[in-house]
Every structure is written in structure tokens, then in C-alpha cells.
Amino acid sequence: MSIQIFPPEEIVETTVAGLPLSKSIAARALVLQALTPMSPAIPAGCLPDCDDINVLKAALEVRQGAVNIHASGTALRFLTAYFAATEGTDVVVAGTERLAERPIAPLVDALRSLGADIEYVAADGHAPLRIRGKRLRGGTVALDASKSSQFVSALAMVAPSMADGLRIELGGRVPSMPYLNMTLRMLEARGIDARMEAYTAVIPAGTLRYAEPECEPDWSAASYWYEIAAVTAGWVTLPGLRAGSLQGDSILASIGERFGALTEFTAAGAELSASPDLYSRLDLDMTDYPDLVPALAVTAALIGMPFEFTGVANLRDKECDRLEALRLNLLRLGVIAAVGRDSFGWEGGRMPISEIPSIDPCGDHRIAMAFAAASAFVPGLIIQEPEVVAKSYPGFFDDLAAAGFTISENVTTA
């Protein structure tokens, strides 16, 4: 199925009712809840209703047999450590063809060095994985986390259950470091003195205690509304978003000022308004904030702001190769962007387009949402596979329609 999107006839002025709760916080909360003795279930009102969280929640209840986690890379990394460190489990963790291509070997190697019983079912270095759980000894482990900070978070969450706790020595700069900081802060809230010492994460052995679940709207999901506010010069209210968030992507409030989307935090949440004061360029190191890249890249291209994002190499290992998906789909809009070894940028080059663009999200939720706002410049823009947004934000297109966009289903694409 595909959809066709037409922009509002009037200036956007909307309150986004369906902004999901943070997927990153919820995923960690679910794993920590499962590791906490006598912990009550997390209320449904503190969990986003999206594919990633639903598959993780269901998988955490399994002890024997097959575990299908579909396309969730987060579930793959977190469950690999969880099952390996949970006595009595004997599972095979598998998912989609794309999931089997996503990095997991550095985490498996680290867990094996700590005594874990993990086998590759098909090809070495890739899911599916056969995991037989046991109590791990802990100690010190070296980990290459250059592909994903989730390797470190996965180990950190199970570290308190290890006999000797764990010191995780990190080689080089870890991408998405704010997500690791989130994990450590959530461990601290549960009574574990988790901390960073230079390039080593230190997590002592201990018993997790119950903590009230953290409930925050998702700042990564908010990026598409910053984009809409910027390209339509409209007003958008995002209920519940606040300064001082656990989420590193809250830096979006600061970045937004550069491309004309101003943030005012009020009792209602984050209120976005447009400003004519734009930076001449948008050059950013996105190592810590890779999930913001799709929305920021499309925003900058739409408003004619040249940009270069560095620290983006790991975006090749997401639900698709996000850098290539961005390049190809921007080209369909007439925008000639360039992919480097660890960069993605645009210097203003354009080419004419002769037909309504049909955006192929390549199975990636963030690509589909990032390009929806382009309908403000290209009325009738087509988005293929709109259902992929269910991975993180199932109600996105409903919220878009509530903001005044017209969405037609069942468009035939070439």
C-alpha cells in the first residue's frame, strides 16, 4: 500500500495528541523490570504502543523455545544479554532478514568471554542466536561499541546480576553516548551505583530495587514535528515534552533554533513556533544523536539550508542503510546530496523533477516520517509502505491528518 499527502490549506496550528512515549526509556524499563525481584508490571500507560516495545515485552516472558523479534534491533541486543544472564532460559532469538544483517557479534563475543552460552544458528556473527542462560561471572570485558551503544547498555543492565559486577572497557568513541548515560541513570534510580570512569562503564553487583517507571514523550518522534513547524512556518504543541529530559535527543530544542523552529517550554509541553532567523548552514556532529539525522536532513534540504552531518557511519546499520535511503529519496525531490565515509551533506545542488515523487522508505520508519513533511513543497507526494511507522509511531499519519494534511490511501505507484 502507499499513500498520497497534500498539505493544509491554512497555516498549521496543531496540538499533537498522539506523540508516543519514549521507546528508548520504555525498552530499558522493561528489561530492568524483568530483572528486578518482585517488581510489579509497568502500567500500560507508561509504555508506547509500537512494534519494538510490543515484541520486547512479549519476548521477556519467554523462557524456552523460539523468540521472534521481527525487525527490532533494540530487542535483539537487549534480549541477547538478558537471556544469556538469566538462568533457566533456552531460546532461539530470530527475526526478519534485515535483522539478521544487523551487528551483534561484538556483544556476543563480550558475553562469551564472561561465560555465556551463545551459538550462531546460521551464519557466524549474525542472528538467529541459540542462547542458554546462566549466571555470569562478570569482571572486566573489552567491548567494541563503535557500531552501537546498545551493546554497552545491554551488558550494563544485566551486570548487577553477575557475581563480580562488571567493568566495560570501551574502545574509541561510542555512538549515541546519551543513550548509555540514560541506561546508567536508570540503574542508579534502581539502587545500583553505575557510573562512567573515563572510557570504562562500571556497574557493581547488586540487587535491583523497584523504581517508579519513567514516562516521557519521545524526543526522536518529536523531530518530525520540528520539521513540520519549520517547513510550514506553523505552530505545533507537543504535550509532555520538557527540558531536563533523560533523552539525549532533547538537544533538538537547541538545534531547532538554527533552522527556525523555536521552542518554549510551558505547562502544556513544548510549544514550537517559526522564526525567520536562520543559520546560513547546518553543520553538526551527529555521533550522539543519529536518530535525528533523517528529519534534520530533509528539513534543511526543504528550506534551502546547506548542511554537513558527521559521525553518521552507523546509520548504515539501521532498519536500512539510512544514508543511502536519504540520498536516493532526496534525489527524487531534486536534491543532490552526498554520502561520505562518515558524513552526509548537501551543498545546494538541485535538479528539476518532472513527476510527483514516490518515496521508498526502504522498510525504515524514520525515513517514511521524515519525508512526509515534503508534501508541503510537493503536494501529492507519495509515501510507499506507510505502515512501517508502526515500529515506533503507529499514529503518525493520524496526527498528520489532524494537523490539516490530507492523506489518501491506495495510490498506485509505478
C-alpha positions in Angstrom: 0.0 0.0 0.0 1.0 3.6 -0.5 -0.4 7.0 0.5 -0.6 10.4 -1.1 -0.2 13.5 1.1 -1.4 17.1 0.4 -0.5 20.0 2.7 -3.0 22.0 4.7 -4.8 24.9 3.0 -4.1 27.1 6.0 -1.1 27.6 8.3 -0.5 24.6 10.6 -1.7 25.2 14.2 -1.9 21.9 16.0 -1.5 20.0 19.3 -0.1 16.6 18.6 -2.3 14.3 20.6 -0.6 11.0 19.7 3.1 11.7 20.3 4.3 8.3 21.6 6.2 7.8 24.8 9.9 7.3 24.6 10.7 3.9 23.1 14.3 4.1 24.4 13.2 4.6 28.0 10.5 2.0 27.8 12.8 -0.7 26.4 15.2 -0.2 29.2 12.5 0.0 31.8 11.0 -3.4 30.6 14.4 -5.2 30.8 15.2 -3.7 34.2 11.7 -4.6 35.5 12.2 -8.2 34.4 15.5 -8.2 36.3 14.0 -6.7 39.5 12.7 -9.2 42.1 9.0 -8.9 42.9 8.7 -5.9 40.6 5.1 -5.1 39.5 4.4 -4.9 35.8 4.9 -1.5 34.2 1.5 0.2 33.6 0.4 0.2 30.0 0.1 4.0 30.2 3.9 4.2 30.6 4.6 2.1 27.5 4.3 3.2 23.9 2.1 1.1 21.8 4.6 0.3 19.0 6.1 -2.8 17.4 9.5 -2.5 19.0 8.1 -2.4 22.5 5.4 -4.9 21.9 7.8 -7.6 20.7 10.3 -6.9 23.5 7.5 -7.1 26.1 6.3 -10.4 24.8 9.8 -11.9 24.4 10.7 -11.1 28.0 8.0 -13.5 29.1 9.6 -16.4 27.2 11.9 -18.9 28.9 12.0 -21.8 26.4 11.7 -22.1 22.6 11.6 -19.7 19.7 11.5 -15.9 20.2 10.5 -13.9 17.1 11.5 -10.2 17.5 10.7 -9.2 13.9 12.8 -6.2 12.9 13.7 -4.8 16.3 17.5 -4.3 16.7 16.9 -3.0 20.2 15.2 -6.2 21.2 18.0 -8.2 19.6 20.7 -6.6 21.6 18.9 -6.3 24.9 17.5 -9.8 24.8 20.8 -11.4 23.9 22.3 -10.1 27.1 19.1 -10.7 29.1 18.6 -14.3 28.1 22.4 -15.1 28.4 22.4 -13.8 32.1 19.0 -15.4 33.1 19.3 -18.9 34.5 16.9 -21.5 33.0 16.4 -19.9 29.6 16.9 -21.9 26.4 15.8 -19.9 23.5 16.4 -19.2 19.8 16.2 -15.5 19.0 15.3 -14.7 15.4 13.6 -12.1 13.3 13.5 -10.6 9.8 16.0 -11.0 7.1 17.2 -7.4 7.7 17.6 -8.1 11.4 20.0 -10.9 10.6 22.2 -8.4 8.9 22.4 -6.0 11.8 25.6 -6.1 14.0 25.6 -8.4 17.1 29.0 -10.1 17.1 30.8 -7.6 19.4 28.1 -8.2 22.1 28.1 -12.0 21.6 31.9 -12.0 21.9 31.8 -10.0 25.1 29.1 -12.2 26.7 31.0 -15.4 25.7 34.1 -14.0 27.4 32.0 -13.7 30.6 30.9 -17.3 30.4 27.7 -17.0 28.3 26.5 -20.0 26.2 25.5 -18.5 22.9 25.6 -20.1 19.4 25.0 -18.8 16.0 22.3 -20.8 14.3 23.1 -20.0 10.7 26.0 -17.6 9.9 28.7 -16.6 12.4 28.3 -13.0 13.5 24.6 -12.8 12.8 21.2 -13.7 14.3 19.4 -16.1 14.8 21.1 -17.0 18.1 20.7 -20.0 20.4 21.1 -18.9 24.0 21.1 -21.0 27.1 21.1 -18.7 30.2 23.2 -19.0 33.3 24.6 -16.7 36.0 27.6 -15.0 34.5 30.8 -14.3 36.5 31.4 -10.7 35.5 34.7 -8.9 36.0 36.2 -6.8 33.2 35.4 -7.0 29.5 36.6 -5.1 26.5 33.9 -4.1 24.0 34.0 -2.6 20.6 30.9 -0.4 20.7 31.6 1.6 17.6 28.5 0.1 15.8 26.0 0.6 18.7 25.8 2.0 22.2 23.1 -0.7 22.8 25.9 -3.3 23.2 27.0 -1.4 26.3 23.5 -0.8 27.6 22.6 -4.4 27.2 25.6 -5.5 29.2 25.1 -2.8 31.8 21.6 -3.8 32.6 22.4 -7.4 33.3 25.7 -6.5 35.1 24.2 -6.3 38.6 23.2 -9.9 38.4 26.8 -11.0 37.7 28.9 -12.4 40.6 31.6 -9.8 40.3 29.7 -7.0 38.7 31.2 -5.6 35.5 33.7 -3.1 34.1 33.1 -2.5 30.4 36.2 -1.0 28.7 35.2 0.9 25.6 37.5 1.3 22.7 37.2 4.6 21.0 34.2 6.9 20.9 30.8 5.3 21.4 28.0 6.5 19.1 24.8 7.6 20.8 26.5 8.1 24.2 23.5 9.8 25.7 21.6 6.5 25.4 24.3 4.8 27.5 24.0 7.7 30.0 20.3 7.1 30.1 20.9 3.4 31.0 23.3 4.3 33.8 20.9 6.9 35.2 18.0 4.3 35.2 20.3 1.8 37.0 21.1 4.5 39.6 17.4 5.1 40.2 17.1 1.4 41.0 19.9 1.4 43.6 22.9 0.5 41.5 26.0 2.8 41.7 26.5 2.7 37.9 28.9 5.3 36.5 31.5 6.1 33.8 35.2 6.3 34.7 36.9 7.8 31.6 36.2 5.2 28.9 35.0 2.5 31.3 31.5 1.8 32.4 31.5 0.5 36.0 28.4 -1.4 37.2 28.8 -3.2 40.6 26.9 -6.4 41.6 23.7 -5.8 43.5 20.0 -6.3 43.7 17.8 -4.0 41.6 15.1 -2.3 43.6 11.7 -1.1 42.3 11.5 2.4 40.9 8.5 4.3 39.6 8.5 3.9 35.8 9.8 6.9 33.8 7.2 8.3 31.4 8.4 10.8 28.9 7.2 11.5 25.3 9.7 10.5 22.6 12.0 13.3 21.5 13.1 11.3 18.4 9.4 11.2 17.3 9.2 14.9 18.0 11.8 15.6 15.4 9.2 15.2 12.6 7.1 17.9 14.2 10.0 20.3 14.5 10.4 19.6 10.8 6.8 20.4 10.1 6.9 23.5 12.2 10.0 24.7 10.2 8.8 23.9 6.7 5.2 25.2 7.2 6.1 28.2 9.4 3.3 26.9 11.7 2.6 26.4 15.4 2.9 23.0 17.0 2.4 22.0 20.6 4.0 18.7 21.8 2.3 17.8 25.1 4.6 16.4 27.9 7.9 17.3 26.4 10.1 19.1 28.9 13.6 20.4 29.4 15.9 18.2 31.5 14.9 15.0 29.8 16.6 11.6 30.2 16.8 11.6 26.4 19.8 13.0 24.6 17.6 13.8 21.6 16.2 16.7 23.6 19.1 18.6 22.2 16.6 19.1 19.3 15.2 22.2 21.1 18.6 23.8 20.7 19.2 22.6 17.2 15.7 23.8 16.1 16.7 27.4 16.7 19.2 27.1 13.8 16.6 26.2 11.2 13.8 28.4 12.5 11.8 26.2 14.9 11.8 27.9 18.3 10.8 26.0 21.5 9.1 27.4 24.5 8.5 25.0 27.4 5.2 25.6 29.2 2.8 23.7 31.4 1.3 22.4 28.1 4.7 20.9 26.9 6.9 22.1 24.1 5.4 24.9 22.0 7.0 25.3 18.6 6.8 28.4 16.5 8.6 29.6 13.4 11.3 32.2 13.2 12.7 33.9 10.1 16.2 34.0 11.7 18.0 31.0 10.2 21.6 30.0 10.2 23.3 30.0 6.8 24.3 26.4 7.2 23.6 23.4 9.4 26.9 21.6 10.2 26.6 19.2 13.1 28.4 16.2 14.6 25.6 13.7 15.0 27.6 10.9 16.7 25.4 11.3 19.8 22.1 11.9 18.0 21.8 9.6 15.0 18.1 9.2 15.1 17.6 12.9 14.4 19.5 12.8 11.1 16.6 11.9 8.8 14.3 14.7 10.0 17.2 17.3 10.1 18.5 16.4 6.6 15.1 16.7 5.0 14.3 19.9 6.9 17.5 21.5 5.8 17.0 20.5 2.1 13.4 21.7 2.0 14.3 25.2 3.4 17.4 25.5 1.2 20.0 25.3 4.0 23.2 23.6 3.0 24.4 21.1 5.6 27.0 18.5 6.6 26.4 15.9 9.3 29.4 13.9 10.5 29.5 11.0 12.9 26.9 9.1 10.9 28.6 5.9 9.7 26.5 3.7 12.0 23.3 4.8 10.2 24.2 2.2 7.5 23.3 -0.5 10.0 19.8 0.6 10.9 16.5 -0.8 9.5 18.1 0.0 6.2 21.1 1.9 5.1 19.7 5.2 6.1 22.3 7.3 4.4 21.7 5.7 1.0 17.9 5.8 1.6 18.1 9.6 2.4 20.3 10.2 -0.6 18.0 8.4 -3.1 14.8 9.9 -1.8 16.2 13.4 -1.6 17.2 12.9 -5.3 13.6 12.1 -6.0 12.8 15.6 -4.7 15.5 17.1 -6.9 18.1 17.5 -4.1 21.6 16.2 -4.9 23.1 15.1 -1.5 26.3 13.2 -1.0 27.3 10.3 1.3 30.8 10.1 2.6 32.6 7.5 4.8 31.3 9.1 8.0 29.3 12.1 6.6 26.1 13.1 4.8 25.7 16.5 3.3 24.2 18.9 0.7 25.8 22.0 -0.8 22.8 23.3 -2.5 22.8 21.3 -5.8 19.4 20.6 -7.3 18.0 19.1 -10.4 14.5 19.5 -11.9 11.8 16.9 -11.2 9.1 16.1 -13.8 6.7 13.9 -11.8 5.3 13.6 -8.3 8.0 11.9 -6.2 7.3 8.5 -4.8 9.3 8.0 -1.6 10.6 4.5 -0.8 11.3 4.3 2.9 13.2 1.0 2.4 11.4 -0.5 5.3 12.5 2.2 7.7 10.1 4.1 9.9 12.2 7.2 10.3 12.7 7.6 6.5 8.9 7.4 6.0 8.1 10.1 8.6 11.0 12.4 7.6 9.8 12.7 4.1 6.1 13.3 4.9 6.7 17.0 5.5 8.0 17.4 2.0 4.4 17.3 0.9 4.3 21.0 2.0 6.6 21.7 -1.0 5.4 18.9 -3.3 1.6 18.5 -2.9 0.6 14.9 -3.7 3.8 13.4 -2.6 3.6 9.6 -2.4 4.9 7.6 0.5 5.3 3.8 -0.1 4.8 1.4 2.8 3.4 3.9 5.3 2.8 1.0 7.7 6.5 0.9 8.6 5.9 3.8 11.0 4.3 1.2 13.4 7.8 0.3 14.5 7.9 3.5 16.7 5.0 5.8 16.0 1.9 4.0 14.7 -0.3 7.1 14.9 2.0 9.4 13.0 -0.2 9.7 9.9 -3.3 10.1 12.0 -1.6 13.0 13.8 -0.5 14.4 10.4 -4.2 14.4 9.2 -5.3 16.1 12.5 -2.8 18.9 11.7 -4.6 19.6 8.4 -2.8 17.4 5.9 -4.9 15.4 3.5 -4.0 11.7 3.2 -5.4 9.5 0.5 -4.8 5.7 0.6 -4.3 3.1 -2.1 -2.4 5.2 -4.6 -1.0 3.1 -7.4 2.7 3.7 -7.9 4.9 2.8 -10.8 
